Amino acid sequence: MTGPTAAGRITLMAAGELRDALAAHRRGDTAAAVYGLMSIDADSWHAIETRLAALGGTLAELLNPEATA
């Protein structure tokens, strides 16, 4: 099975927290980035990891693309 059901569901709140965390990371605001990531519920976090893995990546690679180049 493919699609959102197979990978789990990412809540709208979790998507916003991830977006805010990535923006904070780009600004160099580590505390805000960590806060945003820690605010994501466990089910959404699992779905995010599953989707990143399906794309061949991880959150660490998303946050630091130069390390994988």
C-alpha positions, 0 to 999 in steps of 0.5 A, spaced: 500 500 500 502 506 498 500 513 500 498 517 506 495 511 509 501 506 509 506 511 511 501 514 517 498 521 517 502 528 518 497 532 522 497 539 520 500 542 526 506 537 525 507 540 518 507 547 521 512 545 526 516 542 521 516 548 517 517 552 522 523 548 525 526 548 518 526 555 517 529 556 524 534 552 522 536 556 516 536 562 520 541 559 525 536 559 531 537 552 534 533 553 540 527 554 536 528 549 531 529 544 536 523 546 540 519 545 533 521 538 532 520 536 539 513 539 538 511 534 533 507 528 535 509 521 535 505 518 530 506 524 525 514 524 526 513 516 524 510 519 518 515 524 516 521 519 517 517 514 513 516 519 507 523 522 508 526 514 507 521 513 501 525 519 498 532 516 500 533 521 505 533 523 513 532 529 517 539 530 518 540 530 511 535 535 510 538 539 515 545 539 513 545 537 505 552 539 505 554 533 509 551 528 504 554 532 498 
